[in-house]
């Protein structure tokens, strides 16, 4: 009898653990998808950074978190609720240490916080990764004029990095493979890491190149710092959600793909209404005017959003209120803006980049 009770306890514990790391909640013997949970709650909870200028940054003037990543949170809320307001979207600031557990335990519904897609994260943490919306790579930031421009120059250097990230592993691999001596100082947050570097506690700061450029741009004297133009790792960044919930994955994935598809089709926030069906326009006439691809993305009758459990034409409001992928990119990384980052691999595939959406059909 005791053995049977122990076996039952083990089984119950295993089932509880499984439910914790699944993407759905078991209610009265039936699984409730994340989409249903979000709708029942009335708002989307999106994990973000609040320390990284350009990506997720708490603006001291407005007390609001803004940035490239935050725009995708807004897009998801619009896709589900038709608007992104304080009622329908809650931004949940997460550190490098709390971000992945927050997804796995259900504290947040989706994470959009400069998080690198890796094999171990994809298989061990109960998580799945959505489309890469920013291709990046790790680099080095130093103080200008100190001559630290090659790996050999870093022999004996003190290096600042954030703990709990792929960053510390990548820099360790690079230094060890070259037989260089170094001291690694690790900090809990990006802000603490950057402060240590700015205060002179280390010779080098290492992170994703976009992050280093953001930190340099936000410093009191950007010209005092230099970011290596080269990278030494692959850092595909994008949304993260709990595994085993295919409907929720589809909602997240195809909202991103829709923003990419819209840029490819030349549809943006300023002209989306020109691509909508006119009063009295037949299916044939509408398709002849805008094309079948546009109709599948935007039309209330011919659109495919219903396959995701959303409105057929959900992308119309996403584009009106947030914009296409290129608009979001230019909003934060334009060449004449405060954080100029060339698109490079983040160009559309038509322009030689890696940004690519599957067929909307």
N, C-alpha and C positions, 0 to 999 in steps of 0.2 A: 504493500500500500504506500509506504514511504517513497519507494522508488518511483511509483506512478505519479505521486504528487510532485516529486522533483522534476520528472519528465514534463508534466503539465506546466510547471513554473517556467522551465526553460523554453517551452513552446510559446507561452504567453509573452515572455520577455522578447523572444525573437520577433513575434508578430508586432509588438509595440515598436521595436526598433525599425522594422520594415516600414510601418506606417509613418514613422517620423521622417524617413528619408524618401518616401514616395512623393509624387507631386500632387496627390489628392488626399482628401480627408474622408475616412470611412464614416458614414452617417446612416444609422439604422440598416446596416448590412449593405448599403450601396455607396459607391465611391462618388464623392462630389469633386468635380474638377476645380482647378484653381480659378478658371474663368467664372464658374458659378459662385465660388467663395468671394471673389472680388465684387461681383455684381450684388450678391446678398449684403455685403458689407457697405457697398455704395462708394467705395474709393479704392484706388490702386496704391499699394505701398511699394515704393521704388527705392532701393538702396543706392546711395550716391556718395561721391567724395564732396567734401566742403572746403578742402585745403588746396586744390589744384587749379590755379588760374587757367581759364580757357576750357576746362573740362568739367569741373564741378567746384564751384568757388562761392563762398559766402561773401557777398558784396557788402562791405561795411556801410555803404551809403544807403542801400535799400533793405538790408537785413534779409535778402532773398538769395537762395542758392541758384546760380545760373551756370551755363556752360554747355558745351557740345554734348556731353553725356546726358545732361538733364533734358535736352530737347527730345531725346528718344523716350525718356520717361513720359514726357508730355504727349508724344505721339501715341504711345500705348494707351494712355488715359483717354485721349480723343477717340481712338479706334473703338474702345469699349463703351464709353459714355457719351461721346459726341462733343466733349469739352474737357479741357484740362484746367480745373480751378482748384481752389483750396478745399472744395467739397469733394472733388473726384480724384485728387492726386495728393498723396502725402510723400514728401521726400524724407528719407530716413538716412541721416549721415552715418557712414560706416568707415572704420579704420581698416588698414590692411589686415589686422588680426581678426576683426569681428565680421568682415564682409561675407566670407564663405559660410561660416556657421549661421549667420543671419538668414541666408537663403535656405540652407538645409533644414533648419528648425521651423521655418515658416514665419519668421519675424518680418521678412520682406517677401513680396511676391516675385520680384525680379530685381536683379542687380545690374546697374550700368555704371561701373566705377573703374575705369582703366584696369581691368583684370585680364591677365594673360591666360589664354587657353593652352593648357598642357595636358598630357596624357594622364598624369596622376590625379589632377584635379577633376578630370572628366570621368575617372573610374573609381576613385576612392572616397569621394566626399558626398556622394548622393546628388551630384549636380549634372546638368547638361549645359552646353554652350550654344548660343544662337549665332547668327551670322557675324562675321568679323566686320565691324563698322569703322575700324581704324587700324591700319597696319603700321606697326612701329618696330623699333629696335633699341636695344640698350646702348648707351653711350657714356661719355665722361665729361664732367664740367670741372674746370680748374680756374684759378685766378689768372687774369690776363697778365702776360709779361713774366710769368715764372718759368717759362720754358718747358712745361710739362705737356709735350705735344705727341710723344710716342710712348709705346708700352715700356720701352727701356728706361724712359725718363721717370717712370713710376716706381722703379726699384727702391724699396725702403719707404714708400709713401704710406701715409695714414689715409684710409678710405672710409668715408661716411656712406651708410646705406640704411634702408628701412628693413627691419626684421620681418619675417613671415612672408617674404615675397620671393619670386623667381630671381630678383635682382641680386640678392646676396649669393645665390648659387652660381649665377652666371659670372660674376666678377671673381669669385673664388676659383672657378674653373680656368678663367683666362690667366690669372696671375700664377696659379700653380703650374699650368701647362708651359709657361714661359720661364719657370724657375725663379720668379721674382719674389723678393721678400716684401712683406706689407703688414700693416695692422688694420684690422677691420673693426670699425666702430658702428654698432647697430642701434637703431632707435625705433621707438614704437610707432611714430607717426612721420609723415612727410614733413610736417612743419618743424618737428624737433630735429630731423635729419638736416634740413636746410639751414636751420638756425645754427647748428653745430658747425656746418661748413662756412657760413657767413661770418661766424665768430672766430674762425681760424683754428678750430680744434682738429681739423683734418685738411689734408692737401687736396683731396679729390672728393667730389660727390658723384655717385653713379646711380642712374635710373634710366627709364625710357627716355629717348632723346626728346620727345615732345614734352615730357614732364620737366626735363632740365631747361628746355627753352622757355617753358611757362614760368618756372621759378626765376630764371635769369631776367625775364621781361618784367616780373613783378618786384624785382629788387630795387632798392633806392638808386643804384648806379649800374644798369645793365652792361655798360661798356667795361666794367671792371672784371667781367667774367667771360669765359670762352668755353663754348660747347664743341667738342670734337664733331666734325661733320660726318664721320663714319660711325657705323653701328657694328656690334659684334654678337647680336642675337636676333632671333625672330620673336616678336611680341605681338601676336594677333589679339586685338582687344575687341570685346563685344559684350552683349547681354548674357547673363547667367540666370538659370532658373532650376528648380528641382527636377530631378529625372522622373521618368515614367508618367508623364502627363502630356500626351501627344497633342491634345487640343490646345493646351496653353502654349506649348512650344510652337504650334502652327500660328497662333495669334501673334506672338512676339516676332517670329521669323518673318512672316509675310507682311507685317507692318514695316519692318526694315526693308524687305525686298521691294515693297510698294514705293517707298521713298526713293530707292535706287532706280526702279523702273520708270518712275515719273521723270527723273532727271534725264534718263535716256530718251524718253518720248518728248522732251521739251516742255513738260507741264510743271508749272511752279505756282506759288501762292498768288502771283499777280495775274495769271492768265487761266487758272483752272476753270473758271466759269465759262470761258470761251469753248471749252471742250465738252460741256454738258449738253444733254439733249434739249432741244428747243421745243416750245409748246407745239403740239400737233405733229411733231417730226416722227415719221415711221422708223422702225428698226433699220430697214434697208437704207433709207435716206441718212439716218444718223451715222451708220457705219460707213457709208460712202463719204461723208463729210470728215469724220475724225479718224476712221480706221478701226478695225476689229480689236486691236490691242488696247486702244484707249477705252473703247466701250466695255471691255472686260474688267478694266481697272476702275472705271468711274460711274458706270450707269446703274441706276436703281433697279432696272429690269434685267439687263444683260451682264451686270457685274457679278463677280464670283465670291464676294465677301461672305455670302451665306454659307459657303462650304466651310468657313472657319467658325461659324456660330455668331458672326457679326452681320451688320447690314451689308447688303450687296455693294453699296456705294460708300462704305466707311472711309475709303481713301480720300474722298472729296474733302471732308472736314480735316483730315490729317494734313492735307496739302494746304488748305486755307489757313489753318491755325499754326502749323509748324513749318511746312515747306518741304521741298524735296531734299535729297541728300546733299546735293551741291549747295543749295541755299544755306543749309545748316552749317556746312563746312565753312563757307565764306563768312558767315555771321561771326565766327570766332577766330578764324585763321587766315583772313584775307591779307594779301600782300601789303596793303596800306593800313592795316589795323595794328592794335597793340601787341598781338602775338602772331606774326607772320610765319606760317608753316606751309611750305610748298606741298602741293597735293601728292606728287610723286606716286607711290604705289596706291594712294587713295584716289587716284583718278579713275573714271569709268574705264572699263575694259576697252571701249571704243577708242579711248585716247591713250592706250598703252598701260593703263593701271590694272589693279586687281579687283576693283569694285564691280561686282557682277551679280545679277539676280536671275534665278531660274525663270522659265517662261510662265507668264501669268495666263494660263489657259487650262 
